[in-house]
Amino acid sequence: MSLPARLWQYASERFPPLRNGLLIAAFAGAGVAIGHLCNHTRGVAQQADGFPFAAAPTSALIITAFVTVFALFLQLRVADEHKDVETDAAHRPERPVPRGLVSLAELTGLSVGAGVIALGLTALLAPRHAVIMLAIVWVWMALMRREFFVSTWLEARPIAYLVSHMLIMPLIAAYGVSVGFATWDAHQILVARPFAVFLTLSLLQGVVLEVARKCWAPESERTGVETYSSRWGSTMAGSVVAASILASGILTAMIVSAFDVGVPAQGAVLAASIGAGGVVLRYVKRPSVSTAKHLELASGLVVLINYSLLAFLPLMLQVRIA
């Protein structure tokens, strides 16, 4: 197989472009929308007459945010391949790297190429402060790759490990916001309620996705492979996912309260969160291959719904308000 064909096969197995692309598009779009919102207000509560968009974000900004955020998540996947190479070789030989489909050097080349594209687009099309935010994301990513130089300490403390690695999510979210935030005013952006709530939301939704994908059925657990269900037990792991989903729904509803259709949108967000929480609790009561799969699916779907509302509802309202 040619290198492009092998890389496509790798992506299909480890980083499905369509599934990840939908989530990333919603995530990046939400960041740009929040940044645009922060151009006009220091807090949603100050706006009593509807959503304060003067104009929709440009297509160039939206494309820049999407391509760059996609590249960042691809780089995170490649970094994980490097970090897990020994574990995969010993316990998951069917994965692309240990079975020889692609090499780490080839994946590193892919990661570097993605980074060059991301930097080029950000430097050419986005506000200058977005380049600074992109550099901060890369610094944190590099620290993650080295386990913050305290790998033994982190491995013994799974909550600290989870939080330290999930902090990359609000940093990437802040990059998206910086793309949509036209002029950098540190005081304005830091005190804007949408900004603070969105970063917290991004952290929680990162926890939802990360823990959900590692909530396995007892019969699926493998020796030498760390999962949250094996380390915490299915009850604790599933409960963390359910609590994070409900908290994410509340935070999304807080941001949506700025919209003219705030109450219906808030109801939709909370209904989706409660429905997903119910799916997760079924896994808690009876962990199996089926309920674990439903847990992961429901978690991804509710995250997609939350980000999609924040990304696309403002644009829809802009058309109506104009």
N, C-alpha and C positions, 0 to 999 in steps of 0.2 A: 504494500500500500504506500501511496505517496504521503509526504508529510502533511499536506492539507487534509487528506482523507483520514489520516490517523488522528490528527488534532480534532477533526469533526467528530470522530468516533469517541474520542476522550470526552469532548464536551457533552455529547449525548448521554454518556454514562455518569459524569461527575459534575457537570454544570449545564443542564439542559437549557438551551438558549431561549426557547419559547416560554417555559415555565418561569425561569428566572427573569427573563425579559419583561414579562407582565408585572411582576412584583417591583422590579427595579424602575420601570417606567412610572408606576404609581408613586413610588418612594421619591424619585428624583423630581417628578412633577409637583408633589406635595411640598418639597423643599423650596422650589422656585416660587410656588404660590404663597407660601408663608413669608418668604423674603419680600415678595411684592407687597404683601399686606403690611409688613413692617416699614415699607417706604412711606406709608400714609398714617400710621398710628403708633403710639407707644403702648397701647393696650386696647384690646378688643372692647373693654367695658366703656371706653370713651366714645365709641361709635354707636349712637342710638338709632341711626337712620339707615341701616342696611350695611351691606358689605362695602368697604371703602376702596374699591379698585377704581383708579382713574382710567386705566387701560390694561388690556390683557398683556401678559409677558410675551415677548417676541418669540417666534419659532426658533431663532438662532440660540437663544438662551435655553429653551427647553431641550433642544437637541444636544447642546453642549453638556447640560446637566445629565441627561440620560446616558450619553456615550461615556462620559467620565465616570459616573457612578457604576455603570456596567463594567468598565475597566477595573475599577477598584475592587469590586466583588470577585472578578476573575483573578485578580492578583491575590486576594485573600485565599481563594481556592488553591492556587499554585503554592502559596506559602504553607498551607496545610499539608500539601503533598510532600514538601520537604520535611516538615516537622514529624509527619507520621510514617516516614519511609521505612523505618525499622519495624514498627508495629504492623504495618501492612504486609511487609515481606514475611513476617512470622505468622500472622493470624488472618490476613485477608489477601492471599496470593491471587485471587481472581480479579483484583482491581487493576486498572490500566498500567500503572507504573511497575508494580512487581511482576506482572505477566509479560512486560516488555512491549506493550503497545506504543508507549511513548517514554522518553527518557526525561529525567529531571532537567537536563540541560536544554532540551527542546521546550519544555514548559517554561523554563526561565526566560528563554528567548521570546516566547509568546507574551509573558508578563511584561518584559521590558518594552516590547512593541506596543502593547496596550497602554503602558505608561507614557510613552512618547506621544501617542495620539491624544491621550487625555490632557497632557500638559500643553500640547500645541493648540488644541481647541480652546482650553481655558484661557491661555495667554492671548489668543487672537480675538475671541468673541465675548468673554465674560469680563466683569469688572476686575480691576487689578487685585483687589483684596481676595478674590476667589483663588488666585494663584497661591497666596499665603496660606489659605485654609487647606488647599490641596497638599501643600508641603507638610502641614501639621498632621494631616491624615497619614501621609507616608511615614513620617517619623514614628507615629504610634504603631503603625503596621510593622515597622522594623523592630520596635521593642517587643511586640507580640511574638514576632518570629524567634526572638531570643528569650521568650518567656520572662521578659523584664529582668533577666539575669538573676532570677530567684526561682528557678523552675522547681526545685525540691520543695521549697516553702509553699508555692502555689499548688503543687500536686497534692499536698497534704490538706489543703483548704479549698474544697471545690467551689464554695460560694465566692471566695476571693478570686479564684481562677475565672469563674463565670463572669463576674462583674468587670474584672480588669480587661477581659477580652471583648465583652459586649460594649464597653465604652467607645469602641470604634464606630458603633452605630450612630450615636449622637454627633460624633465628629464628622462622619460622612453626611449626616443630616445638615450639620452646620455649613458644610461645603455647598449643598444644594441651596440653602437659604442665602448664602453669600452670592451665588449666581443671580438670584432674583432681587437681591438688595442693591439698589443702584449706587448709592453713595454711602461710604462707610462712616457711620457715626457711632462710635463704641457705646456711648451712653444710651442712644436711642435703641440700638438693637438689643443691648443687654437687659434693658428694663421692659422691653416689649413682651407682654404676656404670651402672645402666640409663639414667639421664639422659644421661651423657656418651656412652655407646655409641649411644643413639638419635639424638643430635644429629649425631654423626659419620656414622651410617647415612643420615640425611636429606640431608646434604651429598653423599654418594656417589651416592645414588639420584637426586638432582637432576642430577648430572653424567651419569648413565646416560641419563636422559630427554632432557636438553638436547643432548648430543652425538649421541645416536642419531637424533633427528629431523633433524639436519643432516648425516647421512651419506648422501650421494646417489650415484646411479650417474653415471658420467662423462657420459653423454648427457643427464642431467637438469640439469647445472650451467648456471647463467645468468651472463652477464657482469654485474657490479655487485652480485650477490647473494652475500654471504659465507656459506660453509658450512665445516664442519670438514674435510670430505672434500676440498674444493678448497684449503684453506689448509694442512692438514697432510698430505694424501694419504689415500687410503682405508685403507691399511695402518695408519698411525699412529692415525687417528680410530677405526677399528674396534677396535684394540688397547686404546685408552683405555676404550671401552665395555665390552669383555670383562673387563679388569682391574677396573673399577669394579663390575661385576656380581658377580664372584667375591668381592671384598672385602666387598660388601654382604651376600652370603650368609653369610660368616663372622661378621660383626657381628650379623646377625639370629639366627644360631645361638647366639651368646654370650648374647643376651637370653633366648632360648627355653630355655636351660639351667636357668632357674628353674622351669620347668613340671614337673609330675609326669610328663608324657609327653615330657620333653625330648629323649630320644634319637630316637624316631620323628620328632618334629617337626624336629629338627636335620637328620636324614637327608633329609626332604622338602625343606627349604630348600636344602640343598647340592645335591640332585639337580636341583632347578629351576634353580639358578644354573649348574650345569655344562651342562645342556641348553640354556639361553639363550646361554651362552658359546659353545657349538658352533655355534649359528645365526649368531652374530656373526662367528665365524671363517670361516664360509662366505662371508660378504660380503667379508672381508679377502682371501680367496683369489680370489674372482671377483665384483668389484663390478658389480652390474647393477640394473635397476629392481626385479626380483623379489627379489633378496637384500637390497637396501636396505629394501624394504617388510617383509620377514620380520624383519630386524634391528630395526626400530622396533617391530613387533608383539611380538616376543619380549622386548624390553627393557621395554615397558610391562607385559607379563604378569608378568614376574618381580618387578617393583616392586610390583605389585598383590598378588602372593602374599606377599611379605615383610611388607608393611604389614597385610594381612588376618590373617595369623597373630598378629601382635602385638596387633591390635585385638580379634579375636573369640575366639581360643583362651582368653584369660583368663576371658571371660564363660562359655564352655562349661565350663571347669574349676570355676568358682565354683558352678555348678549341681550339679556332681558332688560337690564337697567339702562343700557345705552339707547 
